[in-house]
Amino acid sequence: MTQTQAQEKAHALTRICRVEDGIAWITMDRPDKANAVSTALLGDILEALDAAEGTPSVNAVVFSGEGRHFCAGADLSEFLAEGPSAFRRLLNAFREVCTRFEHSPLPIIAMAQGATRAGGLELMLCCDAVVADEGATIGDAHMLRNLLPGGGNSVRLPRSIGHQRAKWMILSGQSISAKQAQDWGIVTQCVPQGDLRSETLSVVAEMTVGHRDTIARAKSLLVAADTLGFEEALENEIVQLEQHSTSQALRKSLAGFLGT
C-alpha cells in the first residue's frame, strides 16, 4: 500500500476522531483517568460527531475509550474545584452529547472494555448498540460517592432494564458483568477479549444497511416511543412514514425491489 493509499484508508477528522473504511472512530483519550469525562472532553466528542456527520463517506460511529477502561464517569475534580456551577455546566454538555447520539443519522456503536461506571453507563445507554468484551464490568456507582445520576441513568436505565433492576443498580452502586449486562439488555454482544474490534465491525455492518435519512427517521421513532403516549407514538409512526415516502432513498429501494 502506498502512503497516499494509507492516508485515504485512515485519516483524522478531529483530535479524537479518525475515519477508516467509512467508520468514524471517536475515542475518549484520558486513559490515565480511566476516560473520566470532563467538560472539555465532552466538547471534543461533540466536535467529533459534527465532523463525522458532516463527512458523506462516513456510515457509522464507533465510540470507545483509550486504554484499559471504557469510561469511569464524570471527572469529579471539576466539582471539587468549582462547586455547584460545575455540575450544571458539565451536565448540560453531557445531556447534549447524549441527545446528539440518540438523534444522530449515523448508527453509534459503543465498544467497551474494562470498567464502565456512572456517566460511562449513561453514555453507553445512548448508543445504538454496545459490544463489550467478556471481562468488562458495568455499574451505576453514583451511590458509592453519595452522588445522584445526572446524565440520564434515572430515566434511561429503568426503560432499558426495568424498574426493579434499575433500582438495584442505582441504590446498591454495584457493577455487573458484561454477560449479565447482555442478559439484561444493556449490552448487544458480549465477546471474547481478543475479538472486540472484529465483532464490533460485524455489528457495524449489520446496522448500516439503511440510508442515512432512513436511519435518522427510525432512530427518531424510537426516541419518540419513550416520550409520547401510546396512541401518539402510533400516529407519529404513520406521519414519519408518510413524510419518508417521498425520499429518494425509499423510492430507489422500492424500484429496485419491484424491478421497475
C-alpha positions in Angstrom: 0.0 0.0 0.0 1.4 3.4 -0.9 1.5 6.3 1.6 -1.3 8.1 -0.3 -3.5 4.9 -0.2 -2.8 4.6 3.6 -3.8 8.2 4.1 -7.0 7.6 2.2 -7.7 4.5 4.2 -7.4 6.2 7.6 -7.2 9.9 8.4 -8.0 12.2 11.3 -11.2 14.3 11.3 -10.6 15.9 14.7 -8.2 15.4 17.7 -10.2 12.3 18.9 -11.8 11.1 15.7 -10.3 9.2 12.8 -12.1 7.7 9.8 -11.2 4.4 8.4 -13.3 2.4 5.8 -16.4 4.6 6.3 -16.3 4.3 10.1 -15.6 7.3 12.4 -13.7 6.1 15.4 -14.4 8.5 18.3 -12.1 7.6 21.2 -12.2 9.2 24.6 -8.5 9.9 25.3 -7.9 10.2 29.0 -6.6 6.7 29.9 -4.7 8.0 32.9 -8.1 8.9 34.4 -10.0 5.8 33.1 -11.5 8.2 30.5 -13.5 10.2 33.1 -15.3 12.8 31.1 -14.6 16.5 31.6 -16.4 19.4 30.1 -13.5 19.8 27.6 -13.7 16.1 26.5 -17.5 16.4 26.0 -16.8 19.3 23.8 -14.3 17.2 21.9 -16.9 14.5 21.4 -19.5 16.9 20.0 -16.9 18.3 17.6 -16.0 14.8 16.5 -19.7 13.9 16.0 -20.2 17.1 14.0 -17.3 16.2 11.8 -18.4 12.6 11.3 -22.0 13.6 10.4 -20.6 16.2 8.0 -18.5 13.6 6.1 -20.6 11.9 3.5 -18.4 8.8 3.3 -18.9 8.0 7.0 -21.6 5.4 7.6 -21.3 4.8 11.3 -19.5 5.8 14.5 -17.6 3.5 16.9 -17.4 5.2 20.3 -14.7 3.9 22.7 -12.3 4.6 25.4 -8.5 4.5 25.1 -6.6 2.2 27.4 -7.8 -0.4 29.9 -11.3 1.1 30.5 -14.3 2.4 28.6 -15.3 5.3 31.0 -15.2 5.8 34.7 -17.9 8.5 34.6 -17.6 12.3 35.2 -14.4 14.0 36.2 -15.3 14.8 39.9 -12.3 17.1 40.2 -14.2 19.8 38.3 -16.9 19.7 41.0 -14.4 19.9 43.9 -12.6 22.8 42.2 -15.5 24.9 41.1 -18.5 24.0 43.2 -22.2 23.6 42.2 -21.9 25.7 39.0 -19.6 23.0 37.6 -22.4 20.4 37.9 -24.7 22.4 35.7 -22.1 23.2 33.1 -20.8 19.7 32.8 -24.2 18.0 32.9 -25.6 20.4 30.2 -22.8 19.3 28.0 -23.4 15.7 28.9 -27.1 16.0 28.0 -26.2 17.5 24.7 -23.9 14.6 23.8 -26.5 12.0 24.8 -29.2 13.7 22.8 -27.0 14.0 19.8 -26.1 10.3 20.0 -29.8 9.4 20.1 -30.8 11.6 17.2 -27.7 11.1 15.0 -28.3 9.9 11.4 -25.3 7.6 12.0 -25.6 4.3 14.0 -23.4 4.8 17.1 -21.9 1.6 18.4 -20.1 1.6 21.8 -17.0 -0.7 22.0 -16.3 -1.3 25.7 -13.6 -2.9 27.7 -12.7 -2.8 31.4 -14.8 -0.7 33.7 -17.9 1.3 32.7 -19.3 3.3 35.6 -21.8 6.1 36.3 -21.5 8.6 33.4 -19.9 5.9 31.3 -23.1 3.9 31.6 -25.1 7.0 30.8 -23.2 7.5 27.6 -23.4 3.8 26.8 -27.2 3.8 27.1 -27.5 6.5 24.4 -25.6 4.4 21.8 -27.5 2.3 19.3 -25.6 -0.9 20.2 -22.9 -2.0 22.7 -20.2 -4.5 22.1 -18.3 -5.4 25.3 -15.6 -7.8 26.0 -16.3 -10.6 28.4 -14.1 -9.1 31.1 -15.9 -5.8 31.1 -17.9 -4.7 34.1 -20.8 -2.1 34.1 -22.4 -0.2 37.0 -24.1 3.0 38.0 -21.8 3.6 41.0 -23.1 7.1 41.9 -24.3 5.9 45.3 -20.8 4.8 46.3 -19.8 8.5 46.3 -23.1 9.8 47.6 -23.9 11.2 44.2 -27.1 11.0 42.2 -27.4 10.3 38.5 -27.2 13.4 36.4 -26.6 12.2 32.9 -29.8 10.2 32.5 -29.5 6.9 34.4 -32.6 7.5 36.5 -34.6 7.9 33.2 -32.9 5.7 30.6 -31.8 2.8 32.8 -35.3 1.8 34.0 -36.5 2.0 30.4 -33.7 -0.2 29.3 -33.7 -2.9 32.0 -36.9 -2.4 34.0 -37.5 -0.5 37.3 -36.6 -3.3 39.8 -33.2 -4.0 38.2 -32.5 -0.3 37.8 -33.4 0.4 41.4 -30.9 -2.3 42.5 -28.1 -0.9 40.2 -28.6 2.7 41.3 -29.2 2.1 45.1 -26.5 -0.5 45.5 -23.9 1.0 43.3 -22.8 -2.5 42.4 -21.5 -3.5 39.0 -22.5 -6.4 36.8 -20.5 -8.5 34.3 -20.8 -7.9 30.5 -22.6 -11.2 30.2 -25.2 -10.2 32.8 -25.5 -6.8 31.1 -26.2 -8.6 27.9 -28.9 -10.7 29.6 -30.4 -7.5 31.0 -30.4 -5.7 27.6 -27.7 -3.1 28.2 -25.1 -4.9 26.0 -25.8 -6.1 22.5 -22.9 -8.5 22.1 -20.6 -9.9 24.8 -17.4 -11.2 23.1 -14.0 -12.7 23.9 -11.4 -10.1 24.7 -9.4 -10.7 21.6 -12.4 -10.4 19.3 -13.7 -7.0 20.5 -12.7 -5.0 17.4 -13.7 -7.6 14.8 -17.0 -8.3 16.5 -17.7 -4.5 16.7 -17.1 -4.3 13.0 -19.6 -7.1 12.4 -22.2 -5.2 14.4 -21.4 -2.0 12.4 -22.0 -3.9 9.2 -25.3 -5.2 10.5 -26.5 -1.7 11.4 -25.5 0.2 8.3 -27.9 -1.4 5.7 -30.1 1.6 5.6 -29.6 5.1 4.1 -28.7 7.9 6.5 -32.1 9.5 6.1 -33.9 6.2 6.9 -31.7 5.5 9.9 -32.3 9.0 11.3 -36.1 8.7 11.0 -36.0 5.2 12.6 -34.0 6.5 15.5 -36.4 9.4 15.9 -39.3 7.0 16.1 -37.6 5.0 18.9 -36.8 8.2 20.9 -40.4 9.4 20.5 -41.7 6.0 21.7 -40.2 6.9 25.1 -41.7 10.3 25.3 -45.1 10.2 23.6 -48.2 8.4 24.7 -49.1 5.1 23.1 -51.6 6.4 20.6 -49.5 9.5 19.9 -46.5 7.3 19.2 -48.5 5.1 16.8 -49.7 8.2 14.9 -46.2 9.6 14.8 -45.0 6.4 13.2 -47.5 6.8 10.3 -46.7 10.5 10.0 -43.0 9.8 9.8 -43.5 7.1 7.1 -45.8 9.4 5.1 -43.0 12.1 5.1 -40.4 9.5 4.3 -42.4 8.1 1.4 -41.1 10.9 -0.9 -37.5 10.3 -0.1 -35.1 9.3 -2.9 -33.7 6.5 -0.7 -37.1 4.8 -0.4 -38.1 5.4 -3.9 -34.9 4.0 -5.3 -35.1 1.0 -2.9 -38.7 0.1 -3.9 -37.9 0.5 -7.6 -35.1 -2.0 -7.2 -37.2 -4.4 -5.2 -40.1 -4.3 -7.6 -37.9 -4.4 -10.7 -39.3 -1.2 -12.2 
